[in-house]
Amino acid sequence: MPLKSYAVLKGRPWATRSSQENHPHFQLQVDAEGVFYRAAINVRSMLEPSEMEYLIKLRFGHPITSALHRISPGLHQIESRPGGLALDYIRLNLFPRDQFMKLPSSAQRGGVDLNEVLEGIFAGAMDDPGCWVYVFGEPWEADASDRIFKFHPSRGLHDVHMNQGNDPCHLEQDGPWQDGAVLIEHPRQQRWTGIFLKFQSQSWRTASASGHALPAPAVPDEPAPVGCGERSSRAEECTVRIAALMVNPAPNQPARQSATLLNISPKTIDLAGWRLMGENKMRWPLQGRLTPGEAKEFQLDSGMELPQHGGILTLVNRDGLKVHGVYFTADQAAKQGWRIAF
C-alpha cells in the first residue's frame, strides 16, 4: 500500500532546525506566500545501519524542473504516475546511483555530518531572496501549534526520502512514483540543486507495480539491473550504457533520431529481448550483439520520438529490469546535428 497522499510544496526557505539526539529529522520551515509549512527531513534511520544515504546535486538539470518552475507557491497534490510531477528514484533517471554517499546525522571528532551539510545548503538558499524550494513527500496537518516553529496550525510534509524498496517492516509505504526529495531553484543564477535521501535498508530493485523490493539475482556475475556503478556487496556493474543520443538531426542528416549503446563489459552481450523505453510507454525493441568495448548506433523509428523539450530514455533487459537510464534537457536538444553525450 503506497503513501496515503503525495504532494509537492513550493515556497521560500524560512528557517531550519538541526535534528536532536532523540529525533531523526532535520526541520525546514517553508513560507508559501504567508502560509507556513514544516518539512521533516530524515537524517538518521531508526533501523541499523542508521546512517542515511544521500546525494546533493549542485547542478541539477533534469527536464522536470521546467514543469516545477511553472507551478504556483503552495501545496500541490500529485498523482503517483509517470508523465507528471511525481518523482521516482529508479524510473525517472534523476541521477547516477553510484554518487550516493553515507553520512551520520552527528559527527564525532570534528567530522562533517548530514545536519551540517543540509544547514549549509539551506543557508545559501535563505541568503538568496529569489530562491524557491520544492519539497516532495506525504502532507499532514494538525489543529495545534507546530511543535518546532510554533506557527498555527501545524502542517507540512514528511517521508521526504525514497518511498519504495522498503524493509519488510515498512512494506505498507512502498509504491512507485511517490519518492520524496527537496529541489532548490535559484532563478537569478539559473541553477537548481537536488537533495535526495534513502535508507540503507531500501533496495534499488523494486517491482514497477507495487514498489516492493525484488529479490537479488541468483547468478553472482549477472549485470546489475538498476544502473551503472551501483554499490553492492557483489560490486555489480552494468554491462551496457546509453552513451549518446541524437535528438535533433540536421537537415542534411538522415531524419532519424538515434541512441548509441556502449558495451563496457569484457563479454559479448546479446540484445535480443532488450528494449529502449521513453516517456508515455514508448518502446523500441533491440536486436543484435555488442562485442566487448563496442559502440553501436541504433536508429529510432517514428513510434519512438524523443521530445525536443527534454525527456528521459531507459535501457531495460529481457527481464524488463533497468540496466541504464539518462535524461536530456531542451537546451541540449536544441543543438541541431549534435549528439548528446553521457
Contacts in CASP RR format, 6 or more apart in sequence:
PFRMAT RR
TARGET T0000
AUTHOR 0000-0000-0000
METHOD contacts of the structure
MODEL  1
MPLKSYAVLKGRPWATRSSQENHPHFQLQVDAEGVFYRAAINVRSMLEPS
EMEYLIKLRFGHPITSALHRISPGLHQIESRPGGLALDYIRLNLFPRDQF
MKLPSSAQRGGVDLNEVLEGIFAGAMDDPGCWVYVFGEPWEADASDRIFK
FHPSRGLHDVHMNQGNDPCHLEQDGPWQDGAVLIEHPRQQRWTGIFLKFQ
SQSWRTASASGHALPAPAVPDEPAPVGCGERSSRAEECTVRIAALMVNPA
PNQPARQSATLLNISPKTIDLAGWRLMGENKMRWPLQGRLTPGEAKEFQL
DSGMELPQHGGILTLVNRDGLKVHGVYFTADQAAKQGWRIAF
1 172 0 8 1.000
1 173 0 8 1.000
1 174 0 8 1.000
2 80 0 8 1.000
2 163 0 8 1.000
2 173 0 8 1.000
2 174 0 8 1.000
2 175 0 8 1.000
2 178 0 8 1.000
3 80 0 8 1.000
3 137 0 8 1.000
3 138 0 8 1.000
3 159 0 8 1.000
3 163 0 8 1.000
3 173 0 8 1.000
3 175 0 8 1.000
3 178 0 8 1.000
4 138 0 8 1.000
5 77 0 8 1.000
5 138 0 8 1.000
5 139 0 8 1.000
6 77 0 8 1.000
6 78 0 8 1.000
6 79 0 8 1.000
6 80 0 8 1.000
6 86 0 8 1.000
6 136 0 8 1.000
6 137 0 8 1.000
6 138 0 8 1.000
6 178 0 8 1.000
7 75 0 8 1.000
7 76 0 8 1.000
7 77 0 8 1.000
7 78 0 8 1.000
7 136 0 8 1.000
7 137 0 8 1.000
7 138 0 8 1.000
7 139 0 8 1.000
7 157 0 8 1.000
8 68 0 8 1.000
8 71 0 8 1.000
8 75 0 8 1.000
8 76 0 8 1.000
8 78 0 8 1.000
8 85 0 8 1.000
8 134 0 8 1.000
8 135 0 8 1.000
8 136 0 8 1.000
8 137 0 8 1.000
9 30 0 8 1.000
9 32 0 8 1.000
9 37 0 8 1.000
9 39 0 8 1.000
9 74 0 8 1.000
9 75 0 8 1.000
9 76 0 8 1.000
9 133 0 8 1.000
9 134 0 8 1.000
9 135 0 8 1.000
9 139 0 8 1.000
9 156 0 8 1.000
9 157 0 8 1.000
10 32 0 8 1.000
10 68 0 8 1.000
10 71 0 8 1.000
10 72 0 8 1.000
10 73 0 8 1.000
10 74 0 8 1.000
10 76 0 8 1.000
10 132 0 8 1.000
10 133 0 8 1.000
10 134 0 8 1.000
11 30 0 8 1.000
11 31 0 8 1.000
11 32 0 8 1.000
11 33 0 8 1.000
11 73 0 8 1.000
11 74 0 8 1.000
11 132 0 8 1.000
11 133 0 8 1.000
11 134 0 8 1.000
12 30 0 8 1.000
12 31 0 8 1.000
12 32 0 8 1.000
12 73 0 8 1.000
12 130 0 8 1.000
12 131 0 8 1.000
12 132 0 8 1.000
12 133 0 8 1.000
13 28 0 8 1.000
13 29 0 8 1.000
13 30 0 8 1.000
13 31 0 8 1.000
13 122 0 8 1.000
13 125 0 8 1.000
13 126 0 8 1.000
13 131 0 8 1.000
13 133 0 8 1.000
13 184 0 8 1.000
14 29 0 8 1.000
14 30 0 8 1.000
14 31 0 8 1.000
14 36 0 8 1.000
14 126 0 8 1.000
15 28 0 8 1.000
15 29 0 8 1.000
15 126 0 8 1.000
15 149 0 8 1.000
16 26 0 8 1.000
16 27 0 8 1.000
16 28 0 8 1.000
16 29 0 8 1.000
16 118 0 8 1.000
16 119 0 8 1.000
16 122 0 8 1.000
16 123 0 8 1.000
16 126 0 8 1.000
17 26 0 8 1.000
17 27 0 8 1.000
17 29 0 8 1.000
17 148 0 8 1.000
17 149 0 8 1.000
18 26 0 8 1.000
18 27 0 8 1.000
18 115 0 8 1.000
18 118 0 8 1.000
18 119 0 8 1.000
19 25 0 8 1.000
19 26 0 8 1.000
19 27 0 8 1.000
19 43 0 8 1.000
19 44 0 8 1.000
19 105 0 8 1.000
19 106 0 8 1.000
19 115 0 8 1.000
21 106 0 8 1.000
24 42 0 8 1.000
24 43 0 8 1.000
24 44 0 8 1.000
24 45 0 8 1.000
24 46 0 8 1.000
24 105 0 8 1.000
25 40 0 8 1.000
25 41 0 8 1.000
25 42 0 8 1.000
25 43 0 8 1.000
25 158 0 8 1.000
26 40 0 8 1.000
26 41 0 8 1.000
26 42 0 8 1.000
26 43 0 8 1.000
26 105 0 8 1.000
26 114 0 8 1.000
26 115 0 8 1.000
26 118 0 8 1.000
27 38 0 8 1.000
27 39 0 8 1.000
27 40 0 8 1.000
27 41 0 8 1.000
27 148 0 8 1.000
27 149 0 8 1.000
28 38 0 8 1.000
28 39 0 8 1.000
28 41 0 8 1.000
28 122 0 8 1.000
28 133 0 8 1.000
28 135 0 8 1.000
28 182 0 8 1.000
29 36 0 8 1.000
29 37 0 8 1.000
29 38 0 8 1.000
29 39 0 8 1.000
29 148 0 8 1.000
29 149 0 8 1.000
29 151 0 8 1.000
30 36 0 8 1.000
30 37 0 8 1.000
30 38 0 8 1.000
30 39 0 8 1.000
30 133 0 8 1.000
30 135 0 8 1.000
30 156 0 8 1.000
32 73 0 8 1.000
32 74 0 8 1.000
32 75 0 8 1.000
33 73 0 8 1.000
33 74 0 8 1.000
35 74 0 8 1.000
36 146 0 8 1.000
36 149 0 8 1.000
36 151 0 8 1.000
36 155 0 8 1.000
37 75 0 8 1.000
37 135 0 8 1.000
37 155 0 8 1.000
37 156 0 8 1.000
37 157 0 8 1.000
38 146 0 8 1.000
38 148 0 8 1.000
38 149 0 8 1.000
38 154 0 8 1.000
38 155 0 8 1.000
38 156 0 8 1.000
39 135 0 8 1.000
39 156 0 8 1.000
39 157 0 8 1.000
39 158 0 8 1.000
39 160 0 8 1.000
39 182 0 8 1.000
40 156 0 8 1.000
40 157 0 8 1.000
40 158 0 8 1.000
40 160 0 8 1.000
41 118 0 8 1.000
41 160 0 8 1.000
41 161 0 8 1.000
41 182 0 8 1.000
41 195 0 8 1.000
41 197 0 8 1.000
42 52 0 8 1.000
42 160 0 8 1.000
42 161 0 8 1.000
42 197 0 8 1.000
42 199 0 8 1.000
43 52 0 8 1.000
43 105 0 8 1.000
43 113 0 8 1.000
43 114 0 8 1.000
43 115 0 8 1.000
43 118 0 8 1.000
44 50 0 8 1.000
44 51 0 8 1.000
44 52 0 8 1.000
44 104 0 8 1.000
44 105 0 8 1.000
44 114 0 8 1.000
45 51 0 8 1.000
45 52 0 8 1.000
45 199 0 8 1.000
45 200 0 8 1.000
45 201 0 8 1.000
47 167 0 8 1.000
47 169 0 8 1.000
47 199 0 8 1.000
47 201 0 8 1.000
49 102 0 8 1.000
49 200 0 8 1.000
50 104 0 8 1.000
50 105 0 8 1.000
51 102 0 8 1.000
51 103 0 8 1.000
51 104 0 8 1.000
51 105 0 8 1.000
51 200 0 8 1.000
52 102 0 8 1.000
52 103 0 8 1.000
52 105 0 8 1.000
52 114 0 8 1.000
52 161 0 8 1.000
52 197 0 8 1.000
52 198 0 8 1.000
52 199 0 8 1.000
52 200 0 8 1.000
53 100 0 8 1.000
53 101 0 8 1.000
53 102 0 8 1.000
53 197 0 8 1.000
53 198 0 8 1.000
53 199 0 8 1.000
53 200 0 8 1.000
54 100 0 8 1.000
54 101 0 8 1.000
54 102 0 8 1.000
54 103 0 8 1.000
54 114 0 8 1.000
54 117 0 8 1.000
54 195 0 8 1.000
54 196 0 8 1.000
54 197 0 8 1.000
54 198 0 8 1.000
55 95 0 8 1.000
55 99 0 8 1.000
55 100 0 8 1.000
55 101 0 8 1.000
55 194 0 8 1.000
55 195 0 8 1.000
55 196 0 8 1.000
55 197 0 8 1.000
56 117 0 8 1.000
56 121 0 8 1.000
56 193 0 8 1.000
56 194 0 8 1.000
56 195 0 8 1.000
57 95 0 8 1.000
57 99 0 8 1.000
57 193 0 8 1.000
57 194 0 8 1.000
57 195 0 8 1.000
57 196 0 8 1.000
58 191 0 8 1.000
58 193 0 8 1.000
58 194 0 8 1.000
59 191 0 8 1.000
59 192 0 8 1.000
59 193 0 8 1.000
60 183 0 8 1.000
60 192 0 8 1.000
60 193 0 8 1.000
60 194 0 8 1.000
61 192 0 8 1.000
61 327 0 8 1.000
61 329 0 8 1.000
62 92 0 8 1.000
62 93 0 8 1.000
62 94 0 8 1.000
62 327 0 8 1.000
62 329 0 8 1.000
63 309 0 8 1.000
63 310 0 8 1.000
63 311 0 8 1.000
63 312 0 8 1.000
63 327 0 8 1.000
63 328 0 8 1.000
63 329 0 8 1.000
63 330 0 8 1.000
64 85 0 8 1.000
64 87 0 8 1.000
64 92 0 8 1.000
65 183 0 8 1.000
65 185 0 8 1.000
65 192 0 8 1.000
66 309 0 8 1.000
66 330 0 8 1.000
67 84 0 8 1.000
67 85 0 8 1.000
68 85 0 8 1.000
68 134 0 8 1.000
68 183 0 8 1.000
68 185 0 8 1.000
69 185 0 8 1.000
71 85 0 8 1.000
73 132 0 8 1.000
75 139 0 8 1.000
75 156 0 8 1.000
76 85 0 8 1.000
77 139 0 8 1.000
78 84 0 8 1.000
78 85 0 8 1.000
78 86 0 8 1.000
78 136 0 8 1.000
79 86 0 8 1.000
80 86 0 8 1.000
80 175 0 8 1.000
80 176 0 8 1.000
80 177 0 8 1.000
80 178 0 8 1.000
81 177 0 8 1.000
82 88 0 8 1.000
82 91 0 8 1.000
82 92 0 8 1.000
82 177 0 8 1.000
82 279 0 8 1.000
82 280 0 8 1.000
83 279 0 8 1.000
83 280 0 8 1.000
86 177 0 8 1.000
86 178 0 8 1.000
87 94 0 8 1.000
87 136 0 8 1.000
87 177 0 8 1.000
87 178 0 8 1.000
87 179 0 8 1.000
87 180 0 8 1.000
87 181 0 8 1.000
88 164 0 8 1.000
88 176 0 8 1.000
88 177 0 8 1.000
88 178 0 8 1.000
88 179 0 8 1.000
89 95 0 8 1.000
89 162 0 8 1.000
89 164 0 8 1.000
89 179 0 8 1.000
89 196 0 8 1.000
89 198 0 8 1.000
89 204 0 8 1.000
90 164 0 8 1.000
90 176 0 8 1.000
90 204 0 8 1.000
90 206 0 8 1.000
90 226 0 8 1.000
90 322 0 8 1.000
91 176 0 8 1.000
91 177 0 8 1.000
91 208 0 8 1.000
91 314 0 8 1.000
91 322 0 8 1.000
92 312 0 8 1.000
92 327 0 8 1.000
93 312 0 8 1.000
93 313 0 8 1.000
93 314 0 8 1.000
93 325 0 8 1.000
93 326 0 8 1.000
93 327 0 8 1.000
94 196 0 8 1.000
94 327 0 8 1.000
95 196 0 8 1.000
96 227 0 8 1.000
96 228 0 8 1.000
96 229 0 8 1.000
97 204 0 8 1.000
97 226 0 8 1.000
97 227 0 8 1.000
97 229 0 8 1.000
97 230 0 8 1.000
97 231 0 8 1.000
98 228 0 8 1.000
98 229 0 8 1.000
98 230 0 8 1.000
98 231 0 8 1.000
100 196 0 8 1.000
100 198 0 8 1.000
100 231 0 8 1.000
102 200 0 8 1.000
103 112 0 8 1.000
103 113 0 8 1.000
103 114 0 8 1.000
103 117 0 8 1.000
104 113 0 8 1.000
104 114 0 8 1.000
105 113 0 8 1.000
105 114 0 8 1.000
105 115 0 8 1.000
106 113 0 8 1.000
106 115 0 8 1.000
107 113 0 8 1.000
107 116 0 8 1.000
118 195 0 8 1.000
121 184 0 8 1.000
121 193 0 8 1.000
121 195 0 8 1.000
124 131 0 8 1.000
125 131 0 8 1.000
125 133 0 8 1.000
125 184 0 8 1.000
125 186 0 8 1.000
125 193 0 8 1.000
128 186 0 8 1.000
128 188 0 8 1.000
128 189 0 8 1.000
130 186 0 8 1.000
130 187 0 8 1.000
130 188 0 8 1.000
131 184 0 8 1.000
131 185 0 8 1.000
131 186 0 8 1.000
131 187 0 8 1.000
132 184 0 8 1.000
132 185 0 8 1.000
132 187 0 8 1.000
133 182 0 8 1.000
133 183 0 8 1.000
133 184 0 8 1.000
133 185 0 8 1.000
134 182 0 8 1.000
134 183 0 8 1.000
134 184 0 8 1.000
134 185 0 8 1.000
135 157 0 8 1.000
135 160 0 8 1.000
135 181 0 8 1.000
135 182 0 8 1.000
136 157 0 8 1.000
136 160 0 8 1.000
136 179 0 8 1.000
136 180 0 8 1.000
136 181 0 8 1.000
136 182 0 8 1.000
136 183 0 8 1.000
137 157 0 8 1.000
137 158 0 8 1.000
137 159 0 8 1.000
137 160 0 8 1.000
137 163 0 8 1.000
137 178 0 8 1.000
137 180 0 8 1.000
138 157 0 8 1.000
138 158 0 8 1.000
138 159 0 8 1.000
139 155 0 8 1.000
139 156 0 8 1.000
139 157 0 8 1.000
140 155 0 8 1.000
140 156 0 8 1.000
140 157 0 8 1.000
140 158 0 8 1.000
141 153 0 8 1.000
141 154 0 8 1.000
141 155 0 8 1.000
141 156 0 8 1.000
142 153 0 8 1.000
142 154 0 8 1.000
142 155 0 8 1.000
143 153 0 8 1.000
144 152 0 8 1.000
144 153 0 8 1.000
144 154 0 8 1.000
145 151 0 8 1.000
145 152 0 8 1.000
145 153 0 8 1.000
145 154 0 8 1.000
146 152 0 8 1.000
146 153 0 8 1.000
146 154 0 8 1.000
146 155 0 8 1.000
147 154 0 8 1.000
159 173 0 8 1.000
159 180 0 8 1.000
160 180 0 8 1.000
160 181 0 8 1.000
160 182 0 8 1.000
160 197 0 8 1.000
161 179 0 8 1.000
161 180 0 8 1.000
161 181 0 8 1.000
161 197 0 8 1.000
161 198 0 8 1.000
161 199 0 8 1.000
162 179 0 8 1.000
162 180 0 8 1.000
162 196 0 8 1.000
162 197 0 8 1.000
162 198 0 8 1.000
162 199 0 8 1.000
162 202 0 8 1.000
163 173 0 8 1.000
163 174 0 8 1.000
163 175 0 8 1.000
163 178 0 8 1.000
163 179 0 8 1.000
163 180 0 8 1.000
164 174 0 8 1.000
164 175 0 8 1.000
164 176 0 8 1.000
164 178 0 8 1.000
164 179 0 8 1.000
164 202 0 8 1.000
164 206 0 8 1.000
164 211 0 8 1.000
164 212 0 8 1.000
164 213 0 8 1.000
165 174 0 8 1.000
165 202 0 8 1.000
165 203 0 8 1.000
165 205 0 8 1.000
165 206 0 8 1.000
165 211 0 8 1.000
165 212 0 8 1.000
165 213 0 8 1.000
166 173 0 8 1.000
166 174 0 8 1.000
166 199 0 8 1.000
166 201 0 8 1.000
166 202 0 8 1.000
166 212 0 8 1.000
166 213 0 8 1.000
167 199 0 8 1.000
167 201 0 8 1.000
167 202 0 8 1.000
167 213 0 8 1.000
171 212 0 8 1.000
174 206 0 8 1.000
174 210 0 8 1.000
174 211 0 8 1.000
174 212 0 8 1.000
174 213 0 8 1.000
175 206 0 8 1.000
175 210 0 8 1.000
175 211 0 8 1.000
175 212 0 8 1.000
176 206 0 8 1.000
176 208 0 8 1.000
176 209 0 8 1.000
176 210 0 8 1.000
176 211 0 8 1.000
180 197 0 8 1.000
181 194 0 8 1.000
181 195 0 8 1.000
181 196 0 8 1.000
181 197 0 8 1.000
182 194 0 8 1.000
182 195 0 8 1.000
183 192 0 8 1.000
183 193 0 8 1.000
183 194 0 8 1.000
183 195 0 8 1.000
184 192 0 8 1.000
184 193 0 8 1.000
184 194 0 8 1.000
184 195 0 8 1.000
185 191 0 8 1.000
185 192 0 8 1.000
186 192 0 8 1.000
186 193 0 8 1.000
202 213 0 8 1.000
203 213 0 8 1.000
203 214 0 8 1.000
204 226 0 8 1.000
204 227 0 8 1.000
204 230 0 8 1.000
205 213 0 8 1.000
205 214 0 8 1.000
205 215 0 8 1.000
205 216 0 8 1.000
205 225 0 8 1.000
205 226 0 8 1.000
205 321 0 8 1.000
206 212 0 8 1.000
206 213 0 8 1.000
206 214 0 8 1.000
207 214 0 8 1.000
217 225 0 8 1.000
220 234 0 8 1.000
222 236 0 8 1.000
223 236 0 8 1.000
223 237 0 8 1.000
223 238 0 8 1.000
223 239 0 8 1.000
223 240 0 8 1.000
223 265 0 8 1.000
223 317 0 8 1.000
223 323 0 8 1.000
224 230 0 8 1.000
224 232 0 8 1.000
224 236 0 8 1.000
224 237 0 8 1.000
224 238 0 8 1.000
224 323 0 8 1.000
225 317 0 8 1.000
225 319 0 8 1.000
225 320 0 8 1.000
225 321 0 8 1.000
225 322 0 8 1.000
225 323 0 8 1.000
226 321 0 8 1.000
226 322 0 8 1.000
227 238 0 8 1.000
227 322 0 8 1.000
227 323 0 8 1.000
227 324 0 8 1.000
227 325 0 8 1.000
228 237 0 8 1.000
228 238 0 8 1.000
228 241 0 8 1.000
228 264 0 8 1.000
228 324 0 8 1.000
229 236 0 8 1.000
229 237 0 8 1.000
229 238 0 8 1.000
230 236 0 8 1.000
230 238 0 8 1.000
237 264 0 8 1.000
237 265 0 8 1.000
238 264 0 8 1.000
238 323 0 8 1.000
238 324 0 8 1.000
239 263 0 8 1.000
239 264 0 8 1.000
239 265 0 8 1.000
239 267 0 8 1.000
239 269 0 8 1.000
239 323 0 8 1.000
240 261 0 8 1.000
240 262 0 8 1.000
240 263 0 8 1.000
240 264 0 8 1.000
240 265 0 8 1.000
240 269 0 8 1.000
240 271 0 8 1.000
240 290 0 8 1.000
240 315 0 8 1.000
240 323 0 8 1.000
240 324 0 8 1.000
241 261 0 8 1.000
241 262 0 8 1.000
241 264 0 8 1.000
241 324 0 8 1.000
241 342 0 8 1.000
242 259 0 8 1.000
242 260 0 8 1.000
242 261 0 8 1.000
242 276 0 8 1.000
242 313 0 8 1.000
242 315 0 8 1.000
242 324 0 8 1.000
242 325 0 8 1.000
242 326 0 8 1.000
242 342 0 8 1.000
243 260 0 8 1.000
243 261 0 8 1.000
243 262 0 8 1.000
243 295 0 8 1.000
243 341 0 8 1.000
243 342 0 8 1.000
244 259 0 8 1.000
244 260 0 8 1.000
244 297 0 8 1.000
244 339 0 8 1.000
244 340 0 8 1.000
244 341 0 8 1.000
244 342 0 8 1.000
245 257 0 8 1.000
245 258 0 8 1.000
245 259 0 8 1.000
245 260 0 8 1.000
245 306 0 8 1.000
245 313 0 8 1.000
245 326 0 8 1.000
245 328 0 8 1.000
245 339 0 8 1.000
245 340 0 8 1.000
245 342 0 8 1.000
246 256 0 8 1.000
246 257 0 8 1.000
246 258 0 8 1.000
246 259 0 8 1.000
246 260 0 8 1.000
246 297 0 8 1.000
246 337 0 8 1.000
246 339 0 8 1.000
246 340 0 8 1.000
247 257 0 8 1.000
247 306 0 8 1.000
247 308 0 8 1.000
247 310 0 8 1.000
247 328 0 8 1.000
247 332 0 8 1.000
247 333 0 8 1.000
247 340 0 8 1.000
248 308 0 8 1.000
248 333 0 8 1.000
248 334 0 8 1.000
248 335 0 8 1.000
248 336 0 8 1.000
248 337 0 8 1.000
248 338 0 8 1.000
249 255 0 8 1.000
249 256 0 8 1.000
249 257 0 8 1.000
249 336 0 8 1.000
249 337 0 8 1.000
250 336 0 8 1.000
250 337 0 8 1.000
253 337 0 8 1.000
254 299 0 8 1.000
256 299 0 8 1.000
256 300 0 8 1.000
256 301 0 8 1.000
257 299 0 8 1.000
257 300 0 8 1.000
257 304 0 8 1.000
257 305 0 8 1.000
257 306 0 8 1.000
258 297 0 8 1.000
258 298 0 8 1.000
258 299 0 8 1.000
258 300 0 8 1.000
259 276 0 8 1.000
259 297 0 8 1.000
259 298 0 8 1.000
259 300 0 8 1.000
259 313 0 8 1.000
260 295 0 8 1.000
260 296 0 8 1.000
260 297 0 8 1.000
260 298 0 8 1.000
260 339 0 8 1.000
261 271 0 8 1.000
261 286 0 8 1.000
261 290 0 8 1.000
261 295 0 8 1.000
261 296 0 8 1.000
261 298 0 8 1.000
261 315 0 8 1.000
262 290 0 8 1.000
262 293 0 8 1.000
262 294 0 8 1.000
262 295 0 8 1.000
263 269 0 8 1.000
263 290 0 8 1.000
263 291 0 8 1.000
263 292 0 8 1.000
263 293 0 8 1.000
263 294 0 8 1.000
263 295 0 8 1.000
264 293 0 8 1.000
265 292 0 8 1.000
265 293 0 8 1.000
266 292 0 8 1.000
267 292 0 8 1.000
268 289 0 8 1.000
268 290 0 8 1.000
268 291 0 8 1.000
268 292 0 8 1.000
269 289 0 8 1.000
269 290 0 8 1.000
270 288 0 8 1.000
270 289 0 8 1.000
271 286 0 8 1.000
271 287 0 8 1.000
271 288 0 8 1.000
271 289 0 8 1.000
271 290 0 8 1.000
272 286 0 8 1.000
272 287 0 8 1.000
272 288 0 8 1.000
272 318 0 8 1.000
273 285 0 8 1.000
273 286 0 8 1.000
273 317 0 8 1.000
273 318 0 8 1.000
274 285 0 8 1.000
274 286 0 8 1.000
274 315 0 8 1.000
274 316 0 8 1.000
274 317 0 8 1.000
274 318 0 8 1.000
274 323 0 8 1.000
275 283 0 8 1.000
275 284 0 8 1.000
275 285 0 8 1.000
275 286 0 8 1.000
275 315 0 8 1.000
275 316 0 8 1.000
276 283 0 8 1.000
276 284 0 8 1.000
276 286 0 8 1.000
276 298 0 8 1.000
276 300 0 8 1.000
276 304 0 8 1.000
276 313 0 8 1.000
276 314 0 8 1.000
276 315 0 8 1.000
276 316 0 8 1.000
277 283 0 8 1.000
277 284 0 8 1.000
277 313 0 8 1.000
277 314 0 8 1.000
277 315 0 8 1.000
277 316 0 8 1.000
278 304 0 8 1.000
278 306 0 8 1.000
278 311 0 8 1.000
278 312 0 8 1.000
278 313 0 8 1.000
278 314 0 8 1.000
279 307 0 8 1.000
279 311 0 8 1.000
279 312 0 8 1.000
282 303 0 8 1.000
282 304 0 8 1.000
282 305 0 8 1.000
283 304 0 8 1.000
284 298 0 8 1.000
284 300 0 8 1.000
284 301 0 8 1.000
284 303 0 8 1.000
284 304 0 8 1.000
286 298 0 8 1.000
290 296 0 8 1.000
300 306 0 8 1.000
306 313 0 8 1.000
306 328 0 8 1.000
306 333 0 8 1.000
307 333 0 8 1.000
308 330 0 8 1.000
308 333 0 8 1.000
308 334 0 8 1.000
309 330 0 8 1.000
309 333 0 8 1.000
310 327 0 8 1.000
310 328 0 8 1.000
310 329 0 8 1.000
310 330 0 8 1.000
310 332 0 8 1.000
310 333 0 8 1.000
311 327 0 8 1.000
311 328 0 8 1.000
311 329 0 8 1.000
312 325 0 8 1.000
312 326 0 8 1.000
312 327 0 8 1.000
312 328 0 8 1.000
313 325 0 8 1.000
313 326 0 8 1.000
313 327 0 8 1.000
313 328 0 8 1.000
314 322 0 8 1.000
314 324 0 8 1.000
314 325 0 8 1.000
315 322 0 8 1.000
315 323 0 8 1.000
315 324 0 8 1.000
315 325 0 8 1.000
316 322 0 8 1.000
316 323 0 8 1.000
317 323 0 8 1.000
326 342 0 8 1.000
328 340 0 8 1.000
332 340 0 8 1.000
333 340 0 8 1.000
END
